[in-house]
Amino acid sequence: MKTKEALLKEAGYRYNFDRLAYVNRLEKKVFAEEAVDDNTEEWLAEKIAEPNTTGDWKFYDEPTIAVRRAFVAELENGRAAHR
């Protein structure tokens, strides 16, 4: 099995150092560092492959509402995950 970082990188996720999360803008999915660290490679591969059909950003290891709104605002404005 590939490492967690390799799985994320191959799936197009980029690390956001300000938010400590992996972001995929095309899939509109965000994995908090804690979710990646606390779960297995198998879990991560499943969640990466899981389609996001909501049209909204999907967060793994749900942040508070205030943190989520601020992060989504950054993502929508193109400031996050471009590092």
C-alpha atoms as one frame of an Amber mdcrd trajectory, in Angstrom:
protein
   0.000   0.000   0.000   1.218   3.486  -0.809   1.968   6.020   1.888  -0.745
   8.473   2.841   1.196  11.355   1.334   1.637   9.479  -1.944  -2.090   8.703
  -2.090  -2.976  12.356  -1.537  -0.401  13.688  -3.992  -1.401  11.269  -6.755
  -5.050  12.237  -6.272  -4.263  15.928  -6.735  -4.307  17.099  -3.115  -2.050
  19.953  -2.033  -1.083  20.725   1.529  -2.242  24.014   3.015   0.207  25.012
   5.743  -2.038  27.726   7.179  -4.965  25.340   7.708  -3.010  22.105   8.266
  -5.102  20.326   5.661  -4.886  18.644   2.274  -7.060  20.280  -0.379  -8.312
  19.137  -3.769 -10.008  22.056  -5.496 -11.411  20.016  -8.384 -13.055  17.474
  -6.092 -13.935  20.140  -3.489 -12.613  17.920  -0.700 -10.495  18.766   2.341
  -8.715  16.318   4.641  -7.625  17.758   7.979  -4.148  16.652   8.990  -5.692
  14.939  12.040  -7.993  12.834   9.845  -5.040  11.706   7.744  -2.894  10.953
  10.797  -5.649   9.199  12.769  -6.820   6.827  10.024  -5.316   4.054   7.921
  -4.104   4.183   4.342  -7.086   2.002   3.398  -9.538   4.486   4.944  -7.828
   7.373   3.179  -7.868   5.588  -0.195 -11.598   4.881   0.249 -12.398   8.486
   1.106 -10.276   9.841  -1.751 -12.135   7.566  -4.184 -15.540   8.473  -2.718
 -17.260  10.944  -5.072 -18.371  14.292  -3.708 -21.796  14.764  -5.219 -22.935
  17.552  -2.890 -21.626  20.504  -4.890 -20.279  21.896  -1.600 -16.901  21.440
   0.024 -16.581  18.083   1.796 -14.503  18.116   4.975 -13.018  15.044   6.625
 -12.568  15.713  10.345 -15.198  18.418  10.429 -13.992  21.830  11.657 -16.191
  24.213  13.587 -18.696  26.212  11.535 -16.639  29.411  11.881 -13.420  27.701
  10.771 -15.228  26.003   7.892 -16.741  29.282   6.640 -13.385  31.060   6.768
 -11.625  28.205   4.970 -14.313  27.935   2.279 -14.098  31.700   1.730 -10.334
  31.337   1.195 -10.837  28.398  -1.179 -13.508  30.184  -3.187 -11.314  33.274
  -3.460  -8.354  31.182  -4.636  -6.025  31.907  -1.755  -5.747  28.429  -0.242
  -3.784  25.420  -1.530  -1.739  27.321  -4.081   1.503  26.956  -2.205
